[in-house]
Amino acid sequence: MLALALLIAAFMVVIYPLVMVGAPNSGDVRIPRDATAENVCDSLTKEFGKSYAEKVMKVIRMRKTDLKTRHGLYHIEKGTNALSATRKLTSGGETPVRLTINGFRNLPLLVDKISAKLDFPRDSLWSALSDTEFMASFGVTPEQAMAIFMNNTYEVYWSSTAREAVEKIGDNYKLLWGETNRHKAASLGLTPAEVTILSTIVDEETNSESEKGTIGRLYVNRLKTGMRLQADPTVKFAVNDFTLRRITAKHLRIQSPYNTYLHHGLPPGPIRTPDEETIMAILDSEPNDYLYMCAKEDFSGQHNFAVSYSDHVQNALRYRYALDRNNIH
């Protein structure tokens, strides 16, 4: 009887807290490279408090886990006991980080966003995106690197290297540009990277899904005839101010390879992260003869299109009058 009592007492003191006491909340435990027990204990304490952390660390010591090999992020659900938490940390799969990319307007902002959520230094991501050979594996140049960051939500491991993260995200870009879509791009006289760059200009021109294919085809017409694109969004990108509502002569003189009022052809790279639907709208667009467009004077966000310059001038005069009437400078 004494032995049984001692066994029960030992169970209550040692085992019971490990199997019956759950995590007080849900949280993520981040185990760094070459982690020590102190690193893991600190992460557990930060997320769940000292008492729960001590219970998990007790099991980790019992299992004699080499924490240096457990680099990663592990999600622990509320109510998870210490034994289950330890199993997750020592033998379970790492929990991926959900990374949402949507409408980033320059690469530095995007690099900051990604490197802040994953466990690699910012400089290593810049190094990967500046590597000509690595970027060529996606069919882009370093200047076009933002093209591969399609607007979407990705699952990437926190422990990924910068190149692994780029490869994971870039898989979506490679999938989009299969043989069929490459052929569609070629029929427009463009490469996949060039269509992607064009799509980012179109996305800045309009929020109207019904107009995107029309605008894309208009710009293709300009490229084929040797006209400058003269796209206002590229000027906004050049001056780094997308809040501009009126482009003036001062803005048009900005010296930048992205100023398509000064330079022929497409800009060197995208002016925002691209959207697959817009790319497809351009690839599947019906031919048109439009060379000109101007925002509608009702400020609906849509456009008046024109084949001739004289018709375009009339559209532009109506829009400028509307700007003046509403005191928009």
PLY file of the C-alpha trace (Angstrom):
ply
format ascii 1.0
element vertex 329
property float x
property float y
property float z
element edge 328
property int vertex1
property int vertex2
end_header
0.00 0.00 0.00
2.87 2.34 0.85
4.46 1.69 -2.51
1.18 2.45 -4.29
0.74 5.63 -2.31
4.27 6.71 -3.18
3.60 5.92 -6.86
0.41 7.98 -6.83
2.17 10.83 -5.06
4.98 10.74 -7.63
2.42 10.77 -10.43
0.64 13.78 -8.96
3.88 15.68 -8.46
5.73 14.79 -11.67
3.37 13.48 -14.35
0.00 15.10 -13.60
1.14 18.69 -14.28
2.68 17.59 -17.56
-0.45 15.93 -18.95
-3.30 17.83 -17.29
-2.11 21.45 -17.38
-2.55 23.05 -20.78
-1.14 26.13 -22.44
-3.00 29.23 -21.18
-3.27 30.61 -24.72
-2.25 29.91 -28.29
1.17 31.13 -29.39
4.19 30.65 -31.60
7.51 29.37 -30.30
10.50 30.46 -32.37
13.63 28.35 -31.99
16.67 30.09 -33.49
19.57 28.44 -35.26
21.92 26.63 -32.83
19.43 27.22 -30.03
20.25 26.69 -26.38
17.82 25.57 -23.67
17.79 29.18 -22.46
16.69 30.40 -25.91
13.76 28.00 -25.99
12.77 28.68 -22.39
12.76 32.41 -23.09
10.52 31.95 -26.12
8.12 29.72 -24.19
8.01 32.14 -21.26
7.32 35.09 -23.54
4.34 33.34 -25.13
2.91 31.27 -22.25
4.39 32.41 -18.94
7.04 30.98 -16.67
5.01 28.15 -15.12
4.06 26.51 -18.42
7.55 27.10 -19.84
9.14 25.26 -16.93
6.86 22.26 -17.48
7.76 22.02 -21.16
11.46 22.44 -20.44
11.28 19.64 -17.89
9.99 17.25 -20.56
12.59 18.49 -23.06
15.33 17.68 -20.55
13.81 14.23 -19.96
13.83 13.55 -23.72
17.42 14.89 -24.02
16.48 16.79 -27.15
19.24 18.49 -29.14
17.61 21.90 -29.57
20.27 23.01 -32.04
18.52 20.87 -34.66
15.02 22.29 -34.07
15.37 25.66 -35.82
11.89 26.82 -36.76
8.53 28.23 -35.71
6.07 25.95 -33.92
2.47 26.88 -33.17
1.10 25.68 -29.84
-2.67 25.71 -29.44
-4.37 26.82 -26.23
-4.86 23.85 -23.90
-1.92 21.81 -25.27
-0.25 19.96 -22.38
3.49 19.99 -21.83
4.01 16.49 -23.23
2.21 17.32 -26.48
3.96 20.68 -26.75
7.32 18.98 -26.35
6.41 16.43 -29.00
5.56 19.32 -31.34
8.84 21.10 -30.63
11.08 18.06 -30.84
9.56 15.83 -33.49
6.59 17.59 -35.07
6.63 19.54 -38.31
7.42 23.23 -38.35
4.40 25.53 -38.70
4.51 27.65 -41.90
4.13 31.42 -41.77
1.33 32.91 -43.86
2.79 35.70 -45.96
0.36 37.96 -47.82
1.64 40.04 -50.73
-0.83 42.58 -52.06
-0.14 45.80 -53.94
3.37 46.64 -52.67
4.56 49.63 -54.69
8.30 49.19 -54.38
10.84 46.50 -53.69
12.33 47.97 -50.48
8.91 47.85 -48.78
8.42 44.27 -49.93
11.88 43.21 -48.74
11.21 44.78 -45.34
7.87 42.97 -45.05
9.24 39.54 -45.92
12.46 39.72 -43.92
10.56 40.94 -40.85
8.36 37.84 -40.87
11.04 35.24 -41.59
14.32 34.35 -39.88
16.91 35.69 -42.26
18.63 39.08 -42.47
17.29 41.71 -44.85
20.63 41.86 -46.67
20.43 38.19 -47.62
17.14 38.80 -49.43
18.62 41.75 -51.29
21.57 39.57 -52.22
19.26 36.89 -53.66
17.24 39.42 -55.66
20.41 41.04 -57.00
21.86 37.74 -58.21
21.57 37.82 -62.01
21.87 34.05 -62.41
19.31 33.31 -59.68
16.82 35.80 -61.12
17.35 34.31 -64.58
15.96 31.03 -63.26
12.59 32.85 -63.10
13.07 34.56 -66.47
13.64 38.03 -65.02
16.53 40.40 -64.40
17.35 41.88 -60.97
15.60 45.12 -62.05
12.50 43.04 -62.79
12.67 41.06 -59.53
9.39 42.43 -58.15
7.62 40.67 -61.06
7.87 37.28 -59.37
6.09 38.45 -56.21
2.56 37.85 -57.40
-0.25 39.18 -55.22
-1.28 36.14 -53.19
-0.96 34.49 -49.80
1.95 32.08 -49.42
2.98 29.61 -46.73
6.71 29.83 -46.07
8.71 28.32 -43.24
10.13 30.83 -40.77
13.44 28.94 -40.89
13.74 29.30 -44.69
16.78 30.94 -46.20
16.17 34.01 -48.35
16.62 31.98 -51.53
14.27 29.25 -50.33
11.62 31.87 -49.60
12.02 33.46 -53.03
11.82 30.04 -54.70
8.63 29.22 -52.78
7.00 32.50 -53.77
8.40 32.37 -57.30
6.87 28.96 -57.95
3.54 30.74 -58.45
5.10 32.97 -61.12
6.64 29.97 -62.90
3.31 28.15 -62.81
1.52 31.12 -64.37
4.05 31.35 -67.16
3.65 27.90 -68.63
3.83 27.20 -72.35
0.31 28.47 -73.15
0.75 31.87 -71.55
4.27 32.27 -72.91
2.81 31.73 -76.37
0.10 34.36 -75.70
2.76 36.84 -74.59
4.83 36.16 -77.71
1.79 36.85 -79.88
1.72 40.35 -78.36
5.43 40.77 -79.10
6.32 40.63 -75.40
8.15 38.39 -72.96
6.44 37.14 -69.78
8.43 39.66 -67.73
7.34 42.49 -70.05
3.67 41.51 -69.82
4.04 41.43 -66.04
5.57 44.93 -66.01
2.77 46.17 -68.25
0.16 44.63 -65.96
1.46 46.65 -63.01
0.98 49.88 -64.98
-2.55 48.80 -65.89
-3.34 48.05 -62.25
-2.33 51.59 -61.33
-4.38 53.03 -64.18
-7.70 51.50 -63.20
-9.60 49.46 -60.64
-12.18 48.56 -63.28
-11.74 44.90 -64.17
-13.67 45.44 -67.42
-11.13 48.03 -68.61
-7.87 46.24 -67.85
-7.67 44.23 -71.03
-8.55 47.29 -73.13
-5.89 49.44 -71.48
-3.31 46.70 -71.73
-3.98 46.30 -75.45
-3.83 50.10 -75.93
-0.32 50.13 -74.47
0.65 47.18 -76.69
-0.53 49.26 -79.66
1.71 52.12 -78.56
4.70 49.83 -78.18
4.17 48.41 -81.66
3.91 51.86 -83.28
6.96 53.20 -81.45
5.00 55.71 -79.39
6.03 56.47 -75.84
3.71 54.88 -73.31
3.22 58.22 -71.53
1.70 56.40 -68.56
1.01 58.63 -65.55
1.54 55.80 -63.01
5.16 55.45 -64.13
5.69 59.14 -63.38
4.16 58.70 -59.94
6.55 55.80 -59.38
9.48 57.92 -60.55
8.65 60.70 -58.06
7.65 58.12 -55.41
4.24 59.70 -54.83
1.18 57.65 -55.76
-1.14 60.18 -54.12
-0.77 62.62 -57.02
-4.12 63.35 -58.63
-2.79 65.67 -61.27
0.41 65.20 -63.26
1.98 68.55 -64.16
4.75 69.59 -66.56
7.16 69.60 -63.61
6.48 65.92 -62.99
6.86 65.03 -66.66
10.41 66.38 -66.64
11.58 64.04 -63.86
14.76 62.31 -64.98
14.11 58.62 -64.37
14.16 55.49 -66.53
10.64 54.93 -65.19
9.35 58.17 -66.70
7.64 56.85 -69.83
6.96 60.40 -71.02
10.71 60.77 -71.59
11.73 57.21 -72.49
10.42 54.83 -75.12
9.28 51.33 -74.26
8.43 49.78 -70.93
10.09 50.88 -67.70
12.95 48.69 -66.40
10.75 46.84 -63.91
7.29 46.59 -62.35
5.88 49.57 -60.48
4.06 47.38 -57.97
3.58 43.70 -57.18
1.62 42.10 -60.04
-1.84 40.58 -60.09
-2.50 37.35 -61.98
-6.00 38.42 -63.06
-4.63 41.56 -64.71
-1.94 39.59 -66.54
-4.60 37.23 -67.86
-6.84 40.15 -68.85
-4.01 41.46 -71.04
-3.14 38.06 -72.49
-6.78 37.34 -73.33
-7.68 40.88 -74.46
-9.43 41.51 -77.76
-7.49 43.57 -80.32
-8.43 47.25 -80.56
-7.13 50.31 -82.38
-6.99 52.62 -79.37
-3.88 54.72 -78.90
-5.18 57.25 -76.40
-7.10 57.29 -73.16
-8.07 59.86 -70.58
-9.80 59.57 -67.24
-13.51 60.28 -67.47
-14.61 63.68 -66.29
-17.12 62.13 -63.87
-14.22 60.80 -61.71
-15.67 57.31 -61.90
-12.20 55.87 -62.26
-12.96 54.72 -65.79
-11.62 56.09 -69.06
-12.58 57.57 -72.40
-10.67 55.82 -75.21
-9.77 57.29 -78.58
-8.20 56.17 -81.84
-7.32 59.66 -83.07
-5.38 62.38 -81.30
-8.07 64.98 -82.07
-10.70 62.93 -80.25
-8.29 62.44 -77.36
-7.74 66.20 -77.08
-11.48 66.71 -76.64
-11.60 64.02 -73.94
-8.62 65.57 -72.18
-10.13 69.06 -72.25
-13.29 67.79 -70.58
-11.24 66.09 -67.86
-9.03 69.14 -67.23
-12.08 71.33 -67.00
-13.51 68.94 -64.40
-10.26 69.11 -62.41
-10.30 72.91 -62.46
-14.00 73.03 -61.55
-13.31 70.82 -58.52
-10.16 72.76 -57.58
-7.94 69.67 -57.95
-4.29 70.61 -58.44
0 1
1 2
2 3
3 4
4 5
5 6
6 7
7 8
8 9
9 10
10 11
11 12
12 13
13 14
14 15
15 16
16 17
17 18
18 19
19 20
20 21
21 22
22 23
23 24
24 25
25 26
26 27
27 28
28 29
29 30
30 31
31 32
32 33
33 34
34 35
35 36
36 37
37 38
38 39
39 40
40 41
41 42
42 43
43 44
44 45
45 46
46 47
47 48
48 49
49 50
50 51
51 52
52 53
53 54
54 55
55 56
56 57
57 58
58 59
59 60
60 61
61 62
62 63
63 64
64 65
65 66
66 67
67 68
68 69
69 70
70 71
71 72
72 73
73 74
74 75
75 76
76 77
77 78
78 79
79 80
80 81
81 82
82 83
83 84
84 85
85 86
86 87
87 88
88 89
89 90
90 91
91 92
92 93
93 94
94 95
95 96
96 97
97 98
98 99
99 100
100 101
101 102
102 103
103 104
104 105
105 106
106 107
107 108
108 109
109 110
110 111
111 112
112 113
113 114
114 115
115 116
116 117
117 118
118 119
119 120
120 121
121 122
122 123
123 124
124 125
125 126
126 127
127 128
128 129
129 130
130 131
131 132
132 133
133 134
134 135
135 136
136 137
137 138
138 139
139 140
140 141
141 142
142 143
143 144
144 145
145 146
146 147
147 148
148 149
149 150
150 151
151 152
152 153
153 154
154 155
155 156
156 157
157 158
158 159
159 160
160 161
161 162
162 163
163 164
164 165
165 166
166 167
167 168
168 169
169 170
170 171
171 172
172 173
173 174
174 175
175 176
176 177
177 178
178 179
179 180
180 181
181 182
182 183
183 184
184 185
185 186
186 187
187 188
188 189
189 190
190 191
191 192
192 193
193 194
194 195
195 196
196 197
197 198
198 199
199 200
200 201
201 202
202 203
203 204
204 205
205 206
206 207
207 208
208 209
209 210
210 211
211 212
212 213
213 214
214 215
215 216
216 217
217 218
218 219
219 220
220 221
221 222
222 223
223 224
224 225
225 226
226 227
227 228
228 229
229 230
230 231
231 232
232 233
233 234
234 235
235 236
236 237
237 238
238 239
239 240
240 241
241 242
242 243
243 244
244 245
245 246
246 247
247 248
248 249
249 250
250 251
251 252
252 253
253 254
254 255
255 256
256 257
257 258
258 259
259 260
260 261
261 262
262 263
263 264
264 265
265 266
266 267
267 268
268 269
269 270
270 271
271 272
272 273
273 274
274 275
275 276
276 277
277 278
278 279
279 280
280 281
281 282
282 283
283 284
284 285
285 286
286 287
287 288
288 289
289 290
290 291
291 292
292 293
293 294
294 295
295 296
296 297
297 298
298 299
299 300
300 301
301 302
302 303
303 304
304 305
305 306
306 307
307 308
308 309
309 310
310 311
311 312
312 313
313 314
314 315
315 316
316 317
317 318
318 319
319 320
320 321
321 322
322 323
323 324
324 325
325 326
326 327
327 328
